Amino acid sequence: MKNTFYTLILVFFSQIIIAQNVKNFKTKTSANKYDRTMMLDILRANLYQEFKQEFVFVVNHFKVSNGYAWFEGNAQRRDRAKINLPDDYDCCHVEALFKKSNGKWYIIESGAFSTDVWYDGIWEDHDGVPRAIFK
């Protein structure tokens, strides 16, 4: 009986610790400034390679846990001009899955201006991605 009680207490507290491990990076703070800026700059450079336009982001969702981060936002051109996209693109949403390795963030997968939900089930495609970082 005593062992069962201690086991239940241990499980309860471990769930609390895991639940508190998800950090919200939607708003820049002094605590997340370095990592958040690094990830958004990497995404910005990635989009520049494909679209040859400089973007800034309106962050709608940005959560981090256990070395993974999920970003959803809207892109705007840095110069505030209209984004130039081929007809088969849907402006202006961008999504990205990041992984931290050796102190640096890397894009695992990203999609910009897609016409479908390309990331459906993405957490199943990559071992260790915490589902809690997604909406």
Backbone as a chain_set.jsonl record, in Angstrom:
{"seq": "MKNTFYTLILVFFSQIIIAQNVKNFKTKTSANKYDRTMMLDILRANLYQEFKQEFVFVVNHFKVSNGYAWFEGNAQRRDRAKINLPDDYDCCHVEALFKKSNGKWYIIESGAFSTDVWYDGIWEDHDGVPRAIFK", "coords": {"N": [[0.824, -1.191, 0.0], [1.91, 1.228, 0.819], [3.993, 1.516, -1.033], [2.528, 1.763, -3.39], [1.247, 4.208, -2.968], [3.488, 5.967, -2.912], [4.413, 5.578, -5.499], [2.278, 6.608, -7.016], [2.397, 9.298, -6.208], [4.932, 9.987, -7.226], [4.484, 9.659, -10.017], [2.509, 11.616, -10.394], [3.918, 14.048, -9.764], [5.942, 13.919, -11.699], [4.498, 14.278, -14.031], [3.665, 16.906, -13.726], [6.114, 18.254, -13.863], [6.896, 17.614, -16.489], [4.803, 18.825, -17.919], [5.305, 21.514, -17.401], [7.502, 22.015, -18.869], [7.187, 23.033, -21.414], [7.798, 25.839, -23.275], [6.7, 29.089, -24.086], [7.345, 30.914, -26.876], [6.145, 32.931, -28.255], [6.047, 35.677, -27.74], [8.741, 37.923, -27.625], [11.151, 37.799, -25.083], [13.522, 38.699, -22.497], [14.563, 36.312, -21.633], [14.146, 34.479, -23.734], [15.145, 35.653, -25.969], [17.644, 35.233, -27.394], [17.568, 32.518, -28.454], [15.091, 32.577, -29.796], [15.431, 34.636, -31.68], [17.545, 33.518, -33.152], [16.303, 31.252, -34.323], [14.247, 32.456, -35.883], [15.789, 34.01, -37.613], [17.161, 32.01, -39.011], [15.014, 30.791, -40.315], [14.157, 32.969, -41.835], [16.385, 33.308, -43.555], [16.255, 30.88, -44.899], [13.814, 31.164, -46.274], [14.484, 33.323, -47.882], [16.312, 32.176, -49.645], [14.625, 30.643, -51.234], [12.549, 32.387, -52.153], [13.658, 34.88, -52.7], [13.138, 37.271, -51.343], [13.02, 39.525, -48.593], [11.896, 38.785, -45.379], [9.784, 39.529, -42.552], [8.225, 38.417, -39.514], [4.947, 37.816, -38.258], [4.211, 36.458, -35.355], [2.251, 33.73, -34.614], [2.116, 31.359, -33.222], [4.418, 29.738, -31.187], [6.186, 27.442, -29.779], [8.347, 25.721, -27.484], [10.104, 22.813, -26.508], [12.036, 20.341, -24.911], [14.277, 20.522, -26.677], [13.118, 20.91, -29.165], [11.208, 22.929, -31.426], [8.214, 24.518, -32.494], [6.917, 26.56, -34.963], [4.484, 28.848, -36.068], [3.341, 31.284, -38.226], [2.767, 34.486, -39.837], [4.075, 35.808, -42.801], [5.609, 38.852, -43.784], [6.788, 41.215, -46.122], [9.927, 42.732, -45.582], [10.227, 45.335, -46.48], [7.639, 46.089, -46.591], [6.259, 45.892, -48.951], [4.095, 44.248, -51.363], [3.979, 40.718, -51.193], [5.551, 38.753, -53.577], [4.404, 36.051, -55.228], [4.158, 32.897, -56.945], [1.151, 31.783, -58.656], [0.218, 29.381, -57.538], [0.608, 29.41, -54.819], [-0.249, 30.094, -51.39], [-0.71, 32.93, -49.757], [-0.214, 34.092, -46.472], [1.1, 32.46, -44.773], [3.463, 30.679, -42.693], [5.252, 27.847, -41.576], [7.3, 25.987, -39.3], [9.486, 23.43, -38.123], [11.835, 23.076, -35.666], [15.038, 21.909, -34.447], [17.223, 21.616, -31.72], [20.667, 21.293, -31.608], [23.805, 20.623, -30.33], [23.863, 23.187, -29.159], [22.892, 24.877, -31.147], [20.219, 25.919, -33.292], [18.357, 24.188, -35.77], [16.551, 23.882, -38.826], [14.249, 21.387, -39.209], [12.022, 20.695, -40.77], [10.125, 22.736, -42.966], [7.565, 24.914, -44.194], [6.206, 27.173, -46.508], [3.662, 29.339, -47.438], [1.945, 27.362, -48.381], [-0.691, 25.417, -49.917], [-1.966, 23.458, -48.604], [-2.28, 21.457, -45.584], [0.55, 20.749, -44.801], [2.021, 19.811, -42.662], [0.619, 17.99, -41.162], [0.524, 15.518, -38.755], [3.263, 15.597, -38.335], [4.727, 15.205, -36.007], [4.824, 12.508, -35.742], [6.619, 11.706, -37.61], [9.149, 12.256, -36.738], [11.295, 11.173, -34.324], [11.004, 11.734, -30.864], [9.918, 14.287, -30.879], [8.046, 16.469, -29.016], [4.606, 16.353, -28.658], [3.254, 18.344, -27.423], [4.153, 20.853, -28.208], [2.779, 21.608, -30.394], [-0.288, 23.037, -31.73]], "CA": [[0.0, 0.0, 0.0], [2.81, 2.376, 0.922], [4.696, 1.619, -2.312], [1.568, 2.263, -4.368], [1.088, 5.626, -2.685], [4.691, 6.668, -3.368], [4.434, 5.497, -6.964], [1.303, 7.577, -7.514], [2.951, 10.638, -5.961], [6.013, 10.166, -8.188], [3.88, 9.848, -11.339], [1.844, 12.914, -10.365], [4.905, 15.125, -9.847], [6.659, 13.852, -12.973], [3.61, 14.88, -15.025], [3.72, 18.358, -13.525], [7.41, 18.702, -14.374], [6.85, 17.518, -17.949], [3.872, 19.831, -18.417], [5.887, 22.838, -17.266], [8.682, 22.074, -19.702], [6.874, 23.693, -22.676], [7.99, 27.288, -23.172], [6.032, 29.846, -25.124], [8.228, 31.914, -27.471], [5.354, 33.819, -29.109], [6.501, 37.036, -27.463], [10.164, 37.99, -27.287], [11.496, 38.218, -23.73], [14.969, 38.638, -22.286], [14.924, 34.909, -21.438], [14.104, 33.695, -24.973], [15.587, 36.505, -27.075], [18.732, 34.642, -28.184], [17.09, 31.349, -29.211], [13.985, 32.98, -30.667], [16.018, 35.385, -32.797], [18.309, 32.575, -33.963], [15.389, 30.44, -35.132], [13.574, 33.281, -36.887], [16.793, 34.383, -38.614], [17.389, 30.817, -39.845], [13.829, 30.661, -41.167], [14.211, 34.1, -42.771], [17.403, 32.98, -44.563], [15.712, 29.768, -45.677], [12.808, 31.708, -47.191], [15.158, 34.17, -48.866], [16.891, 31.288, -50.665], [13.578, 30.171, -52.138], [11.671, 33.418, -52.707], [14.452, 36.075, -53.006], [12.505, 38.41, -50.705], [13.336, 39.562, -47.172], [10.656, 38.71, -44.621], [9.631, 39.616, -41.104], [7.143, 37.51, -39.165], [3.966, 38.003, -37.199], [4.218, 35.141, -34.713], [0.948, 33.283, -34.126], [2.328, 30.223, -32.316], [5.843, 29.406, -31.148], [6.418, 26.727, -28.524], [9.618, 25.018, -27.415], [10.209, 21.812, -25.454], [12.978, 19.227, -25.089], [15.153, 20.694, -27.834], [12.338, 21.061, -30.393], [10.359, 24.121, -31.45], [7.242, 24.592, -33.587], [6.574, 27.945, -35.283], [3.461, 29.183, -37.055], [3.206, 32.73, -38.303], [2.509, 35.105, -41.134], [5.229, 36.543, -43.328], [5.444, 40.137, -44.445], [8.069, 41.674, -46.642], [10.593, 43.708, -44.713], [9.969, 46.676, -47.009], [6.175, 46.222, -46.537], [5.66, 45.736, -50.28], [3.317, 43.026, -51.537], [4.784, 39.515, -51.422], [5.419, 38.23, -54.941], [4.356, 34.59, -55.215], [3.456, 32.264, -58.061], [-0.285, 31.594, -58.422], [-0.122, 28.163, -56.791], [0.959, 29.596, -53.412], [-1.278, 30.709, -50.551], [-0.062, 33.894, -48.875], [1.15, 34.47, -46.162], [1.457, 31.638, -43.613], [4.732, 29.955, -42.677], [5.387, 26.925, -40.45], [8.624, 25.364, -39.257], [9.876, 22.596, -36.994], [13.259, 23.256, -35.381], [15.665, 21.033, -33.463], [18.465, 22.166, -31.185], [21.741, 20.308, -31.559], [25.081, 21.254, -29.988], [23.679, 24.598, -28.847], [22.393, 25.637, -32.291], [18.932, 25.502, -33.828], [18.318, 23.811, -37.173], [15.222, 23.577, -39.348], [14.039, 19.997, -39.63], [11.086, 20.826, -41.889], [9.406, 24.006, -42.987], [6.711, 25.141, -45.344], [5.763, 28.556, -46.603], [2.659, 29.682, -48.441], [1.393, 26.127, -48.954], [-2.14, 25.38, -50.087], [-2.5, 22.358, -47.807], [-1.712, 21.344, -44.234], [1.679, 19.862, -45.076], [2.63, 19.354, -41.419], [-0.276, 17.085, -40.434], [1.188, 14.322, -38.249], [4.723, 15.763, -38.392], [5.305, 14.679, -34.769], [5.006, 11.063, -35.916], [7.722, 11.495, -38.549], [10.428, 12.554, -36.098], [11.365, 10.625, -32.957], [11.325, 12.634, -29.772], [9.244, 15.59, -30.96], [6.924, 16.496, -28.074], [3.358, 16.789, -29.29], [2.764, 19.503, -26.675], [4.558, 22.115, -28.827], [1.844, 21.917, -31.473], [-1.592, 23.544, -31.281]], "C": [[0.875, 1.264, 0.0], [3.551, 2.597, -0.397], [3.778, 2.173, -3.397], [1.368, 3.762, -4.193], [2.281, 6.434, -3.202], [4.811, 6.661, -4.893], [3.474, 6.512, -7.565], [1.798, 9.012, -7.343], [4.052, 10.939, -6.976], [5.469, 10.427, -9.592], [3.227, 11.228, -11.426], [2.848, 14.049, -10.536], [5.7, 15.092, -11.149], [5.807, 14.45, -14.092], [3.612, 16.402, -14.913], [5.016, 18.915, -14.107], [7.42, 18.675, -15.899], [5.954, 18.607, -18.522], [4.471, 21.231, -18.358], [7.1, 23.033, -18.167], [8.436, 22.747, -21.051], [6.965, 25.194, -22.461], [7.33, 27.97, -24.36], [6.955, 30.968, -25.603], [7.457, 32.891, -28.353], [5.801, 35.272, -28.958], [7.973, 37.015, -27.064], [10.338, 38.508, -25.863], [13.014, 38.182, -23.598], [15.433, 37.191, -22.139], [14.989, 34.125, -22.75], [14.689, 34.429, -26.179], [16.628, 35.835, -27.98], [18.224, 33.497, -29.062], [16.009, 31.734, -30.216], [14.516, 33.709, -31.903], [16.796, 34.46, -33.72], [17.377, 31.775, -34.882], [14.713, 31.262, -36.222], [14.549, 33.744, -37.968], [17.101, 33.216, -39.558], [16.224, 30.639, -40.812], [13.806, 31.755, -42.231], [15.208, 33.81, -43.907], [16.932, 31.857, -45.479], [14.694, 30.269, -46.703], [13.443, 32.599, -48.252], [15.746, 33.321, -49.996], [15.85, 30.867, -51.701], [12.838, 31.296, -52.856], [12.374, 34.732, -53.056], [13.768, 37.361, -52.523], [12.863, 38.352, -49.223], [12.039, 39.686, -46.375], [10.845, 39.043, -43.141], [8.387, 38.8, -40.788], [6.224, 38.098, -38.096], [3.798, 36.617, -36.593], [2.833, 34.835, -34.154], [1.082, 32.18, -33.083], [3.813, 29.876, -32.363], [6.12, 28.765, -29.795], [7.665, 25.862, -28.636], [9.577, 24.025, -26.261], [11.216, 20.744, -25.858], [13.818, 19.329, -26.361], [14.435, 20.755, -29.169], [11.489, 22.318, -30.283], [9.447, 24.054, -32.669], [6.8, 26.045, -33.738], [5.446, 27.971, -36.301], [3.315, 30.693, -37.052], [2.864, 33.195, -39.699], [3.735, 35.908, -41.531], [4.767, 37.857, -43.94], [6.801, 40.516, -45.012], [8.624, 42.742, -45.733], [10.309, 45.141, -45.167], [8.475, 46.995, -47.092], [5.502, 46.192, -47.904], [4.882, 44.416, -50.328], [4.267, 41.854, -51.813], [4.49, 38.989, -52.824], [5.52, 36.709, -54.903], [3.721, 34.076, -56.498], [1.997, 31.981, -57.676], [-0.627, 30.394, -57.552], [0.312, 28.225, -55.32], [-0.159, 30.337, -52.688], [-0.594, 31.63, -49.532], [-0.811, 33.986, -47.552], [1.687, 33.618, -45.012], [2.751, 30.854, -43.825], [4.746, 29.073, -41.436], [6.777, 26.305, -40.489], [8.802, 24.562, -37.981], [11.39, 22.704, -36.866], [13.73, 22.202, -34.388], [16.978, 21.68, -33.014], [19.482, 21.042, -31.059], [23.056, 21.044, -31.331], [24.954, 22.766, -29.804], [23.161, 25.462, -29.981], [21.067, 25.057, -32.764], [19.044, 25.226, -35.319], [16.872, 23.571, -37.586], [15.198, 22.117, -39.76], [13.139, 19.975, -40.862], [10.441, 22.192, -41.807], [8.558, 24.078, -44.25], [6.237, 26.58, -45.328], [4.752, 28.68, -47.735], [2.037, 28.45, -49.102], [-0.123, 26.208, -49.033], [-2.778, 24.231, -49.317], [-1.856, 22.369, -46.423], [-0.585, 20.31, -44.323], [2.227, 19.201, -43.813], [1.745, 18.406, -40.619], [0.469, 15.807, -40.038], [2.705, 14.404, -38.226], [5.409, 15.182, -37.157], [5.523, 13.177, -34.85], [6.206, 10.741, -36.802], [9.096, 11.669, -37.923], [10.398, 12.067, -34.659], [11.706, 11.721, -31.966], [10.649, 13.985, -29.812], [8.056, 15.577, -30.01], [5.679, 17.08, -28.718], [2.828, 18.064, -28.625], [3.17, 20.833, -27.319], [3.626, 22.527, -29.955], [0.53, 22.417, -30.901], [-2.474, 22.393, -30.868]], "O": [[0.608, 2.226, -0.72], [3.718, 3.737, -0.831], [4.212, 2.967, -4.231], [1.324, 4.502, -5.176], [2.103, 7.464, -3.852], [5.261, 7.638, -5.492], [3.821, 7.203, -8.523], [1.634, 9.841, -8.238], [4.095, 12.038, -7.528], [5.949, 11.326, -10.282], [3.381, 11.926, -12.428], [2.644, 14.926, -11.376], [6.093, 16.144, -11.652], [6.347, 15.067, -15.011], [3.565, 17.097, -15.928], [4.999, 19.947, -14.777], [7.903, 19.615, -16.531], [6.314, 19.247, -19.51], [4.156, 22.06, -19.212], [7.663, 24.126, -18.212], [9.396, 23.011, -21.775], [6.304, 25.753, -21.586], [7.396, 27.487, -25.49], [7.304, 31.863, -24.834], [8.073, 33.618, -29.133], [5.916, 36.0, -29.944], [8.393, 36.184, -26.258], [9.751, 39.521, -25.483], [13.708, 37.689, -24.487], [16.571, 36.872, -22.48], [15.796, 33.204, -22.876], [14.722, 33.886, -27.284], [16.497, 35.872, -29.204], [18.428, 33.507, -30.276], [16.018, 31.267, -31.355], [14.099, 33.431, -33.028], [16.719, 34.599, -34.941], [17.64, 31.644, -36.077], [14.616, 30.813, -37.364], [14.162, 33.858, -39.131], [17.279, 33.414, -40.759], [16.43, 30.366, -41.995], [13.475, 31.497, -43.389], [14.904, 34.041, -45.077], [17.181, 31.881, -46.684], [14.711, 29.848, -47.86], [12.987, 32.624, -49.395], [15.684, 33.704, -51.164], [16.152, 30.749, -52.889], [12.532, 31.174, -54.042], [11.755, 35.615, -53.65], [13.809, 38.394, -53.192], [12.995, 37.268, -48.656], [11.203, 40.55, -46.639], [11.921, 38.859, -42.572], [7.584, 38.518, -41.677], [6.665, 38.776, -37.168], [3.297, 35.706, -37.252], [2.307, 35.58, -33.327], [0.262, 32.077, -32.17], [4.394, 29.738, -33.44], [6.269, 29.458, -28.789], [8.002, 25.346, -29.702], [9.084, 24.337, -25.177], [11.241, 20.301, -27.006], [14.041, 18.328, -27.041], [15.08, 20.662, -30.213], [11.098, 22.724, -29.188], [9.851, 23.595, -33.738], [6.367, 26.68, -32.776], [5.45, 27.215, -37.272], [3.182, 31.309, -35.994], [2.695, 32.395, -40.619], [4.348, 36.592, -40.712], [3.689, 37.953, -44.527], [7.839, 40.174, -44.445], [7.883, 43.556, -45.182], [10.169, 46.047, -44.345], [8.089, 48.047, -47.603], [4.3, 46.439, -48.005], [5.006, 43.579, -49.434], [5.231, 41.984, -52.567], [3.334, 38.805, -53.205], [6.571, 36.149, -54.591], [2.852, 34.731, -57.074], [1.663, 31.947, -56.492], [-1.665, 30.393, -56.891], [0.374, 27.192, -54.653], [-0.911, 31.102, -53.29], [0.019, 31.164, -48.572], [-2.042, 33.953, -47.583], [2.64, 34.021, -44.345], [3.089, 30.433, -44.931], [4.304, 29.494, -40.367], [7.36, 26.12, -41.557], [8.34, 24.951, -36.908], [12.13, 22.459, -37.819], [12.949, 21.672, -33.599], [17.735, 22.215, -33.824], [19.205, 19.988, -30.487], [23.38, 21.982, -32.059], [25.819, 23.529, -30.235], [23.001, 26.67, -29.803], [20.826, 23.855, -32.651], [19.739, 25.939, -36.042], [16.062, 23.107, -36.784], [16.02, 21.669, -40.559], [13.447, 19.328, -41.863], [10.237, 22.737, -40.723], [8.814, 23.386, -45.235], [5.911, 27.135, -44.279], [4.969, 28.186, -48.842], [1.647, 28.505, -50.268], [-0.756, 26.973, -48.305], [-3.994, 24.048, -49.369], [-0.991, 23.197, -46.136], [-0.762, 19.147, -43.961], [2.837, 18.135, -43.893], [2.096, 18.052, -39.494], [0.985, 15.097, -40.902], [3.372, 13.376, -38.109], [6.546, 14.718, -37.243], [6.33, 12.63, -34.098], [6.745, 9.636, -36.75], [10.101, 11.274, -38.514], [9.564, 12.505, -33.868], [12.595, 12.537, -32.209], [10.787, 14.765, -28.869], [7.147, 14.762, -30.173], [5.711, 18.184, -29.26], [2.028, 18.782, -29.224], [2.573, 21.86, -26.996], [3.674, 23.665, -30.421], [0.262, 22.238, -29.713], [-3.615, 22.606, -30.458]]}, "num_chains": 1, "name": "protein.A"}
